[in-house]
Amino acid sequence: MVKFNKEGFLRFVKQNLLILMTIGGVVIGVALGLGLRDVGKDENLWTQRNIMYVNLLGDLFLRVIKAIILPLIVTSLISAVGSLDTNMSKKIGGLAILYYMTTTILAVLEGVALVITVQPGKRSDDKNDLAEAQRTNVTTADTLLDLIRNIFPPNLVQACLQQYQTVLSPPKANPSEQDLDLWDISSRFVDGTNLIGIVAASITFGVALSAVKNDAPVLLHFIQQLSVAVMKVTGWIIWLSPIGVLSLIAAKFLEMEDLAEVFGKLGLYFAVVVSGIVFHGVIVLPAIYFLLTRKNPYTFLLNMGQAIATAFGTSSSSATLPVTLQCLEEKNHIDTRITRFVIPIGTTINMDGTALYEAVAAIFIAQLRGIDLSFGQVLAVAITATAASIGTAAVPQGGLVTLVMVLDSIGLPSEDVSLIIALDWLVNRVRAVVNVLGDCFGAGIVAHYSRKDLENNPLESPKVIQDESSNELNNVTGKVNVS
């Protein structure tokens, strides 16, 4: 008979208090949302204003966690890349990108195989007319070119606030022209942080610091210490996550007009896309991790509980970035030079859950319309979904924007997005979790294959950094440090 160990239980609770509180926030948020729906159903209590009040704490949580993302990415990337030699940076970056591309392609292939096998669109009784939706005039080529342009922002300050976007408008000579390739091309900057441009600039600056490490040690040490301070603030913010997640989830359930009707119409589609995403996150990614590292992937997975709960609550892998770094470094003990180099890149370009979702959604919509796709069209969906996921913003509902690209690849109008938009808020939370897990397992694999290089280049502690900075400053001023 197993005896209850009170001290061991209390130690477990103390070590995992934040995870338990966040998971509790998710559960209570769901229960509260469902309960409040029933309470105010007859009185029409849950107006948009009242839902806003319920969502207030969640909105504040998202605001503060988004505010820390920019300083966190910049200081983490520069300090991580700057502390490595150039050859090691190339190796780590190459391993990370190889892993990201492999898992994204696998996710798309899984999604295509699943939706073609189950055929949820053909089995659905719901053949609704399309809801009114705003037409998005966009081509695959323009979206991919915008992604490349945003890697090279013309102004780094502007990149913190806006990103570049191509705008298509009907030609003045023929306003009724339907071919988007013949439309007039202009451009604009839209609100939103250009994360991929910030990442590219931070890596470049980090590589430069690594190249002149001996000539500018004080600058590198300053950025490393600034990174420590930013992580401290991040730790304070993370303790707000249980309340924030509770508020966000409860408000989302209150926004839905009729849960039963939505799930009745799109139930099989929801089951297919969610089962595919979960299979990829719980079976495929852990299997890859085990095969490459020979370590228990589920211990690794359990240690990411806080990041998983936060990703589900915020439905954003970028908003989960601070929590992801903390879980990897404190729970899974991954070297900070790996996490702070690999994770910001992964948050920007690695979207396994989104890639799978877009492939499933596009083929599902084609099935609903009674369109039999050829092998070439299915291949076009797979390729476009892979490319589109790389360009997806790591924010809530970001996948809906690039889904238009995938629909365009098989000749479906962008308005068809409205067929699945009713459930996207929930699917988005699941795929955000898998996006985060893909980044985390990638960091673990890269750390495993870089461990010897890291051992030969030991990480300096903040205290050592401070002492060396003081010595360098005193050398510059002609003084001798005798401490």
FINUZA-719877 format. One record per residue (C-alpha): residue in one letter; x, y, z. Coordinates in steps of 0.02 Angstrom, whole numbers, padded with zeros to 5 digits, always signed. Example, Ala and Ser with C-alpha at 12.3 -4.5 7.8 and 13.67 -1.06 7.14 Angstrom:
// FINUZA-719877
A+00615-00225+00390 S+00684-00053+00357 
END
This chain:
// FINUZA-719877
M+00000+00000+00000 V+00070+00168-00050 K+00081+00291+00095 F+00034+00472+00073 N+00189+00580+00092 K+00129+00750+00150 E+00301+00832+00136 G+00325+00766-00042 F+00152+00825-00092 L+00181+00999-00021 R+00350+01007-00109 F+00268+00959-00273 V+00132+01090-00251 K+00261+01224-00208 Q+00369+01182-00359 N+00222+01177-00479 L+00108+01307-00399 L+00103+01422-00550 I+00066+01279-00670 L-00074+01213-00560 M-00147+01388-00541 T-00144+01419-00729 I-00224+01251-00770 G-00352+01291-00636 G-00380+01459-00723 V-00418+01369-00886 V-00541+01248-00804 I-00628+01383-00702 G-00635+01497-00855 V-00726+01364-00956 A-00845+01324-00813 L-00876+01508-00776 G-00908+01549-00958 L-01033+01407-00978 G-01116+01448-00812 L-01134+01633-00847 R-01209+01595-01019 D-01352+01501-00934 V-01376+01634-00800 G-01403+01777-00922 K-01482+01681-01066 D-01661+01737-01038 E-01624+01917-00990 N-01502+01950-01134 L-01378+01998-00999 W-01220+01966-01098 T-01211+02118-01209 Q-01049+02169-01290 R-01018+02292-01148 N-01044+02164-01010 I-00930+02040-01099 M-00800+02179-01108 Y-00806+02192-00918 V-00778+02004-00899 N-00633+02015-01022 L-00550+02164-00935 L-00423+02068-00831 G-00379+01959-00980 D-00356+02112-01089 L-00240+02191-00959 F-00140+02029-00949 L-00119+02024-01138 R-00066+02206-01140 V+00074+02186-01012 I+00136+02022-01085 K+00140+02096-01262 A+00231+02248-01195 I+00376+02139-01134 I+00393+02039-01296 L+00495+02168-01392 P+00629+02200-01259 L+00632+02014-01221 I+00664+01963-01402 V+00794+02098-01434 T+00897+02072-01276 S+00881+01882-01280 L+00934+01863-01460 I+01077+01987-01454 S+01148+01917-01292 A+01128+01736-01349 V+01204+01759-01522 G+01337+01881-01460 S+01401+01758-01330 L+01430+01623-01463 D+01565+01616-01593 T+01509+01637-01774 N+01530+01453-01821 M+01426+01397-01674 S+01288+01521-01717 K+01281+01450-01892 K+01269+01273-01825 I+01130+01312-01700 G+01033+01417-01826 G+01051+01285-01961 L+00991+01145-01845 A+00842+01249-01788 I+00786+01294-01965 L+00808+01113-02025 Y+00700+01053-01880 Y+00567+01187-01909 M+00551+01149-02094 T+00542+00961-02065 T+00406+00968-01932 T+00304+01096-02030 I+00305+00987-02186 L+00259+00835-02081 A+00113+00930-02002 V+00045+00979-02173 L+00058+00800-02239 E-00031+00735-02083 G-00172+00860-02106 V-00193+00821-02292 A-00196+00632-02260 L-00323+00650-02119 V-00446+00764-02207 I-00441+00662-02368 T-00469+00501-02271 V-00611+00561-02158 Q-00688+00685-02284 P-00781+00790-02155 G-00847+00909-02289 K-00935+00773-02388 R-01012+00697-02230 S-01075+00862-02164 D-01262+00897-02179 D-01227+01083-02168 K-01222+01157-02343 N-01255+01335-02286 D-01243+01479-02404 L-01091+01582-02369 A-01107+01712-02234 E-01065+01889-02279 A-00878+01912-02270 Q-00761+02050-02316 R-00664+02009-02472 T-00477+02006-02448 N-00385+02051-02607 V-00220+01961-02591 T-00112+01846-02695 T+00008+01711-02637 A+00155+01797-02722 D+00120+01964-02637 T+00104+01884-02465 L+00270+01792-02482 L+00357+01946-02551 D+00290+02049-02405 L+00365+01920-02288 I+00535+01942-02372 R+00520+02132-02371 N+00479+02133-02185 I+00641+02039-02150 F+00730+02198-02210 P+00638+02342-02125 P+00688+02516-02187 N+00672+02588-02012 L+00700+02486-01854 V+00598+02605-01746 Q+00453+02590-01868 A+00474+02399-01867 C+00430+02403-01682 L+00260+02476-01726 Q+00215+02434-01906 Q+00240+02307-02044 Y+00242+02325-02233 Q+00093+02266-02335 T+00058+02263-02521 V-00110+02337-02572 L-00202+02288-02731 S-00337+02399-02807 P-00440+02384-02967 P-00360+02470-03117 K-00438+02638-03158 A-00451+02594-03340 N-00553+02437-03302 P-00630+02441-03126 S-00725+02278-03155 E-00564+02178-03186 Q-00569+02015-03084 D-00391+01953-03115 L-00291+02012-02964 D-00129+01996-03061 L-00187+02142-03170 W-00235+02256-03025 D-00135+02411-02979 I-00003+02385-02845 S+00032+02504-02701 S+00092+02483-02523 R+00057+02537-02345 F+00120+02509-02169 V-00008+02430-02053 D-00007+02431-01863 G+00077+02282-01782 T+00254+02238-01731 N+00362+02175-01874 L+00431+02030-01771 I+00523+01946-01913 G+00615+02108-01953 I+00659+02135-01769 V+00723+01956-01758 A+00830+01977-01914 A+00903+02142-01851 S+00938+02070-01677 I+01027+01917-01749 T+01132+02029-01862 F+01182+02140-01717 G+01220+01987-01610 V+01332+01914-01745 A+01422+02081-01758 L+01449+02083-01569 S+01513+01905-01576 A+01638+01955-01711 V+01705+02103-01608 K+01682+02020-01439 N+01859+02059-01382 D+01847+02241-01437 A+01677+02279-01360 P+01653+02166-01207 V+01567+02301-01103 L+01427+02322-01231 L+01396+02135-01238 H+01396+02121-01049 F+01277+02267-01034 I+01151+02183-01152 Q+01170+02018-01058 Q+01132+02103-00893 L+00987+02198-00972 S+00919+02028-01028 V+00927+01967-00847 A+00826+02120-00790 V+00697+02094-00928 M+00677+01911-00877 K+00648+01967-00698 V+00505+02080-00752 T+00441+01937-00860 G+00436+01825-00708 W+00325+01951-00617 I+00207+01962-00767 I+00192+01773-00781 W+00115+01764-00607 L-00034+01859-00678 S-00069+01720-00804 P-00196+01618-00700 I-00315+01766-00682 G-00284+01828-00859 V-00316+01657-00938 L-00475+01635-00835 S-00543+01802-00893 L-00500+01775-01077 I-00579+01603-01088 A-00738+01650-00993 A-00764+01801-01107 K-00741+01695-01264 F-00875+01573-01210 L-00993+01718-01177 E-00964+01788-01353 M-01031+01631-01438 E-01214+01649-01486 D-01259+01464-01492 L-01125+01336-01449 A-01235+01185-01486 E-01280+01247-01661 V-01100+01288-01707 F-01033+01120-01649 G-01178+01030-01732 K-01139+01107-01902 L-00950+01099-01893 G-00926+00957-01768 L-00840+00834-01885 Y-00725+00968-01956 F-00681+01021-01779 A-00646+00841-01728 V-00534+00811-01879 V-00430+00970-01865 V-00410+00960-01676 S-00368+00774-01676 G-00238+00805-01811 I-00159+00949-01716 V-00160+00853-01551 F-00087+00697-01636 H+00055+00802-01705 G+00090+00884-01537 V+00071+00733-01423 I+00134+00591-01534 V+00238+00654-01682 L+00341+00790-01598 P+00381+00684-01443 A+00428+00538-01558 I+00550+00649-01654 Y+00621+00713-01490 F+00645+00536-01423 L+00723+00469-01582 L+00849+00612-01591 T+00892+00630-01406 R+00844+00463-01324 K+00764+00560-01182 N+00589+00546-01111 P+00484+00671-01211 Y+00336+00668-01093 T+00438+00724-00944 F+00494+00868-01055 L+00313+00897-01105 L+00248+00900-00926 N+00379+01029-00879 M+00303+01143-01012 G+00132+01141-00927 Q+00135+01326-00886 A+00175+01373-01067 I+00040+01254-01132 A-00093+01330-01020 T-00040+01507-01064 A-00041+01469-01251 F-00216+01397-01237 G-00277+01549-01140 T-00198+01683-01249 S-00209+01588-01416 S-00043+01668-01464 S+00130+01591-01470 S+00213+01762-01465 A+00115+01810-01308 T+00173+01645-01232 L+00356+01679-01273 P+00407+01742-01099 V+00326+01591-01015 T+00405+01472-01142 L+00579+01538-01105 Q+00553+01523-00918 C+00488+01343-00928 L+00630+01287-01042 E+00766+01367-00935 E+00699+01331-00760 K+00604+01167-00784 N+00696+01081-00927 H+00865+01163-00892 I+00902+01210-01073 D+01051+01327-01094 T+00994+01508-01108 R+01102+01534-01263 I+00997+01402-01351 T+00826+01456-01288 R+00852+01641-01321 F+00918+01609-01495 V+00803+01470-01553 I+00635+01514-01473 P+00615+01692-01542 I+00652+01624-01716 G+00532+01480-01692 T+00395+01596-01629 T+00412+01693-01792 I+00427+01556-01923 N+00380+01387-01844 M+00192+01360-01849 D+00158+01172-01857 G-00019+01185-01789 T-00063+01326-01908 A+00008+01235-02060 L-00095+01079-02021 Y-00251+01182-01989 E-00238+01278-02153 A-00217+01119-02256 V-00367+01036-02171 A-00476+01193-02182 A-00444+01222-02368 I-00482+01042-02418 F-00635+01039-02302 I-00705+01194-02388 A-00674+01115-02559 Q-00769+00959-02501 L-00914+01066-02440 R-00926+01146-02612 G-00923+00974-02695 I-00755+01004-02780 D-00647+00849-02810 L-00466+00903-02798 S-00335+00831-02914 F-00167+00772-02850 G-00090+00934-02915 Q-00215+01039-02819 V-00185+00941-02659 L+00002+00966-02685 A-00029+01152-02711 V-00124+01158-02545 A+00019+01069-02455 I+00153+01184-02526 T+00052+01344-02499 A+00002+01294-02321 T+00185+01265-02279 A+00236+01434-02351 A+00087+01525-02278 S+00118+01460-02101 I+00292+01536-02105 G+00217+01706-02142 T+00078+01691-02013 A+00082+01821-01875 A+00102+01737-01705 V-00056+01821-01641 P-00238+01770-01615 Q-00330+01737-01780 G-00168+01757-01880 G-00202+01595-01972 L-00364+01660-02049 V-00268+01791-02147 T-00147+01669-02230 L-00286+01540-02255 V-00342+01654-02397 M-00179+01612-02486 V-00214+01426-02473 L-00392+01446-02538 D-00323+01548-02683 S-00206+01404-02730 I-00357+01294-02775 G-00465+01433-02845 L-00584+01457-02699 P-00642+01634-02654 S-00580+01714-02494 E-00759+01734-02433 D-00762+01546-02398 V-00662+01580-02241 S-00829+01627-02163 L-00880+01442-02167 I-00762+01398-02024 I-00739+01564-01936 A-00868+01521-01802 L-00753+01389-01727 D-00586+01471-01764 W-00572+01551-01591 L-00564+01377-01512 V-00461+01291-01647 N-00338+01436-01637 R-00305+01398-01453 V-00264+01217-01490 R-00148+01258-01634 A-00061+01392-01530 V-00020+01257-01402 V+00057+01145-01536 N+00152+01292-01611 V+00231+01322-01440 L+00268+01137-01415 G+00354+01131-01585 D+00468+01274-01533 C+00506+01192-01365 F+00550+01019-01432 G+00658+01105-01562 A+00755+01196-01426 G+00780+01030-01334 I+00844+00943-01491 V+00961+01086-01539 A+01027+01092-01360 H+01061+00904-01365 Y+01164+00916-01524 S+01254+01073-01468 R+01299+01017-01291 K+01483+00984-01328 D+01505+01153-01410 L+01418+01236-01262 E+01530+01145-01138 N+01684+01211-01230 N+01611+01387-01220 P+01541+01399-01042 L+01405+01525-01004 E+01457+01667-00891 S+01351+01702-00739 P+01281+01877-00710 K+01402+01902-00564 V+01551+01858-00672 I+01486+01971-00806 Q+01471+02114-00682 D+01647+02088-00617 E+01721+02080-00793 S+01625+02235-00844 S+01696+02329-00696 N+01872+02271-00738 E+01853+02325-00918 L+01787+02495-00870 N+01928+02520-00747 N+02056+02468-00878 V+01984+02596-00997 T+01999+02735-00867 G+02173+02683-00816 K+02123+02616-00645 V+02164+02449-00567 N+02026+02343-00494 V+02094+02247-00343 S+01928+02173-00282 
END
